[in-house]
Amino acid sequence: MYEGVVQDLIDELGRLPGVGPKSAQRIAFHVLASDPADVRRLAQTLIEVKDKVKFCIICGNVSEDTECRICRDPRRDPAVLCVVEEPKDIVAVERTREYRGRYHVLGGAISPIDGIGPDDLRVKELLTRLADGAIAEVIIATDPNLEGEATATYLARLMSPLGLAVTRLASGLPVGGDLEYADEVTLGRAFEGRRRLEL
């Protein structure tokens, strides 16, 4: 549609997750209209991120060091491990300020349709971490979708002989949501997780 590098930029931006053709075009024209110093700073930051950021050797979180700040923090409870799909999920859990244990990032979820099986995830590393007996509880915090449920079930079966407390994050209706818009799985979970009202 456009000539040369402008179309190349739109195509590259369109490859980013969540960026459709229209958004890619808007971003490309924003870049074209931006100050050259701002564009250079963005380009430099992208290069720097790829050069400096790696994955924590313990949990798989993103870090500029070999171990992330959470794994280095001695105030964290080493007996509780929260298993998440991606590093961005750690940020979501941390925002709650309710959890003080450690994490394990799987690097995705089991998805046969996408050709992702347990061997493509960091399951072996998880089992290695559980081998020394220091962890008493594993909280499975995978997404409440088909892939996340399949992954949670697989992990629970794998860990059941280890004698650990294996728990799953509760899920159900969001605050401010309407019953009529809830899917069957979410509504079913809400019924399973119901609790007595204390008056």
N, C-alpha and C positions, 0 to 999 in steps of 0.2 A: 504494500500500500504506500509506504513512504520510501524514500531513497536511502540506500546505503546504511550508514551507521545509526541513523535515527531508527530505522526498522530493526536493526540488530539490537539496539537498546530496548525497544519495545518487546521484542521476542525474548530477550534475556530476563527482563522484568516479569514477563508473563509466565515464566517457568517457576517463579516463587510461589509457595503455597498461599492460597487465598487471594492471589492477584489474577484477576481475569483480564481479558483483552482491553476493556475500557479503562480499568484501573491502571494497567501497564502503560497505556497511552497517556493518561493524565500525569502519572509519575514521570514519564519520559519528558513531557513538555515542561513540567515543573523543573526538572534538572536542567533543561535547555535555558530556561529563564533565570535560573539561579546564578548567584555570584560565582565566578570560577574558583575562588578560595573555598567556598562552601562545598563545591563539588569535589575539589582535591581532598578536603578534610574527610568527606564521606568515603572516597576511594581509599584513602590511607587507612581509615578505621577498618574497612572491610579486609584489607590486606593484613593489618595488624592482628585482627581477630583470628584469621586463619593461621598466622604464624605463631601467636602466643597461646591461644586457648587449646587446652587438651582435656582429656577426661580423667577424673580422679581414679587412681589405681585401686582404691578400696571400694567406692560406691558407684562410680560411673558418672558422677555429676560433672558439670563443666567447671574447669578451674585453670588458673594460670600456673599453679604449682602441681607437683605430682599428687598431692592430697588436697582435697577441697577444705574450705574453712570449717564445714560442719564435722568432717571426720577428724580434724585437728582439735576441735573444741572439747576439752576434758570435762566440761559441765554437762555434756550430752549423756543420756542414759544408754550405756552399751548393751543392755539386756533387751532393748526393744528396737525392732527393725521394721521400718515402713517400706514396702516394695511398691515402686511406682513405675510407670511406663517410660516417661521421658524426664530429662532434667527440669523442664518447665513445670512439671507437676510438683516438684519440690518447692518451688516458689509459691505455688497455690497453697500447699499445706503450711508452709512457714508463715504465710499471711494470717492464718487463723490464730497463731500464737498459743495453740493448744497442745502441740506435740513437741516433746523435748528429747526424743530418741534419735536414732541414726537412720540412714536411708540406704536403699539399694535400687539402682536404676536398671531396668531390664533392657532398655533400648528399643522398646516397641511392645507389641502384643501379638499373640498367636492369631494368624489370619491365613487359613488355607487358600482362600480365594486370591490373596496377594502373594502366595508362595512363601509365607513366613511361618516357620515351625519353631518348636522349642530350641532347636540347635542354633537358630539364628539370633536368639536372645541370650542375655547374660544369666542363664539359669545355672550353668555349671559353677560360675563364680558365686552365685547365691548359695548353692549347696556347700561350697568350700567354706564360706563364711559361717555357715551353721554347724559345721563339723566339730568345732572345738567346744561346743556346749555352753558358750558364754551368753548366747541369745536365748531368752525365755519366751518371748512373744514375737510373732511376725504378723504385722498388719498388712493385708493385701489391699492396696489402694489403686487398683487398675480402674480404667474408665468403666462407667456403668453402661456399656454397649455390648454387642455380641462378642467382639474380639476380647474385650476386657473381662467379660464373664467366662469365656473359654479359658483365658489365661489364668484367672483366679481359681477356677475349678482344677485345672491341670496342676498348679502349684500346691493347692491344698492337698490333693491326692499324693503328690510327691513328698510333701512334708509330714503327712499324717503318721508315718512310722517313727518319726524323730522325737515324738513326745513333747512337741512344742505347743504352746497356745497359738493357734492360727486363727486370726480374726479377719473380717472383711468390713470395710467402711460401710456404714448404713447408707441407704439411698432411698429416696422417696420424692414426695412433692416439694417443689421449691416454695419458699415463702413468697406470697404474692401471686402464686400460680392459680389457675382455674382447673377444676376437676375435668371439665369437658375437653380440655386440650391435652390432658395427660395420656401417654401411651399405656398399653396394658401392662408392660413390664414395670414401669415406674409406679403405677397405681397398685399393682400386686405387691411390690416392695414396700410401699407405704402401709399397706394392710399388715404385712408380716412384721414390720418394725413399729407397729402402734404401741403406745404405752398408756398407762393409767394416768388420768388427770388428777392431780392433787389439788384439793380445794382448801 
